[in-house]
Amino acid sequence: MALLMRHAATSSSTRSRCFIPSSSLRATAPLVILLRMPILENIAAIAKGMSITFKEMLQPTVVENYPDGPGPLKGAKFQERFRGVHVLQRDENGLEKCVACFLCAAACPSNCIYIEAAENTAAHRVSGAERYAKVYNIDYNRCIFCGYCVEACPTDAITHGHGFEIATFNASALVYRKEQMLAAAPAHMGANAVFNQDAVSTGAPALPGQGS
């Protein structure tokens, strides 16, 4: 008898613990909604992204017909701020702008610029300052085209051209010398046909690059 009474008491207490008042259910309903909201937001975001994907899939394909396109760039198109192979500029007198200050080499994060300076003389004047770059090499195996050298130059001697066809199987061929990068004439007199082909295609007079 005592065992039956204990079982009945245990069952009643279990039922009382399992019973949840309707007021508590009403209180937890907003919590359930809040838990489901991130899921709905994620579904909406995925649906929005996939809608853009499907929209673009139905659009015509736009490709650059390089290297079989027209013009000196063979169909390639560049923005004006494109950073290509460097160009060493000349001043209005035709002298080299580089004064061998080494600021470009110091600013280079990949340490790809090598310079040897030399003194200008009355009989042999290369730049408008006391010194000039006797050797100016850029190793394009290491260059990341960050533009830091251009920003660091106090005389605007080094700029980025639009040359991009520098791929080769020989790593040593990617070490460009000064003669390969030096502009043939001041920028206001024409464009380097090797490194500024886009300017030539728009009507600027073409000048052959030294070393080309």
N, C-alpha and C positions, 0 to 999 in steps of 0.2 A: 504493500500500500504506500509506504513511504517512497519507494522507487517511482511509482506512478505519479505521485504528487510532485516529486522533484523534476520529472520529465515534463509535466504540464507547465510547471513554473518556468523551466528553461525555454520551452516553445513559445510561451507568451512573451517572455522578455526578448526573444529573437524577433518575433513579429513586431514588437514595439520599436525595436531598433531599426528594422527595415522600413518602417512606415515613414514616408516623407510627406509633410503637409503640403497642400496645394499652394500656400503662400510662399513656401521655399522654392517651389518649381517656378512660380512667377518671378521670383527674385533672380534665379539663375538663368532665365531666358535671355536677358541682355548680354550676359557673359558668353553664352554660346554664340550669339550673333557676332560679338567682338572677335571671338576666336576664328570665326569663319571669314571675316572681312579680309585679312591678308591673303587668304587663298583665292578669294574672288578678285582681288587686285592683281595678283600674280597671273591669273587666267586672262584678265583683261589686257595686261601688258604683253603677254605672249601673243594674244590675238592681234593686237595692234602691230607688233613687230612682224608677224607672219603676213599680215595684210600688205605691208610695204614690200615684203619679199615677193609675194605673188603679183603685186602691181608691177614691179620691175621685171619680173619674168616675162610679162606680156609686151614689154617695150622692145623696140628694135635694138639689136646689138651695135654698139659703137666701138670701133677698133681703129688703131692707127696703122696705116698701110706702110709700115717701115719693114725693110729698107727698100721697098719697091715703089714708094710714093714719089711725087714730083718735087722739084726744087732741090737746092743744095743740101737740105736737111733730110732728103730721102723720105719725106712724109712725116717725120717726127715733128712734134709741136712742143714748145717750151713756154713757160711763163718768163717774164722779163727778169724775175729774181732767181731764176734757176742757177744753181751753183755748179758750174762745169770746171773744166781744166783752167788753171790760173793763167793770167796774162800779166806780164810785167810791162808797165806803161812807160811812155816817154813824155817829156814836157813839151811845151810849145816850140822849143828850140831844137827838138829832136834828141836831146840828151836823156839818158836813163833817169827815171825819178828815184830809183832805189839809191839810198845813201849808206847802205850797209850798217844800219843801226842795230840790227839783230832783234828788234822788238817782235817781229813776226815769228821768229824762231823761238823766242822766249814764251810767246803766247800760245804756241801750238801744243795742244794736249797730247798729241800722238808722236811728237818729236820727229816729224818727217821732213823738216826743212834744214838744209845744210848750207851755210854761207861762209865764204872766205872774202875778207875785205882787202882792198888795195887803195893806195893813195893816188888821187888825181894829180897830174902835172900839167904845166902849160903846154907841153908838146903832146900830151896824151890825156885829154879830158873826156871822161865818159859820162859823168853826172855833173849836176850843178853844185854839188857840195864838195867837201874835202875828200871824202872817200866814195868808193863805189863797190858794188858787189862783183868781184873778179869771178867768183864761183857762186852760183845760186841753183841748188838742186832741190827738187821736191820728190820724195819717194811716195808714189801713188799706191804702193802696196800697203802703206800705213795711213795715208791721208783719209780723213773722215768727212771732208768737205763741210766743216763746221763754220767756216768764215771768220774764225778768230783772228787769223793773220791779216785779213782785209781790214777788220776793225782796229787792229793794233797799229797799222802802218800810219805814221804821221804825215807822209807825203803822198798818200794814195798811189803808191807805186805798184802794188799788187791788187788785182781784182779777179773776180771770177768771170770767165768767159762762158760760152755755151758748148764748148767741146765736150763730147761724151764718148766718142768711139775710141777708147783707149784699152779695150780688152786685148789681152795677148797671152800666149802660152809661155812666154819668157818673162820671168819676174824682173830681170835686170832692165828690160825695155820699159818698165814702169817708173824708172828713175829718170825724171825729166830734167834736162839741163837748161841753163839760162837761155841758150840760143834757140831752144824749142819753144820757150814761153814768151820771149821778148817780142813786143809789138814792132812791126816794121816801120811805123811812123806814129806821130802823135794822134790821139784819139779824134781830135777835131778835123784831121786831114783824111780820115778814112777808117776802114774797119779791117781787122786782121782776118783774112779769108779763111784761115785755118781754125781759129777759135771763136770767131764772131760771125758765123755763117748766116745767122738769122738777120743780122744787120745788113749784110750784103744782099740778102734776098729781098729786103724792103727798099733797096735803092741806094744804099751807101756805097761809095767807091770801094772796090775790092783791092786790097794790097796783099801781096804774098807775104806770108810769115817767114821770118828768118829760120833756117834750118829745116824748112819744109821741102 
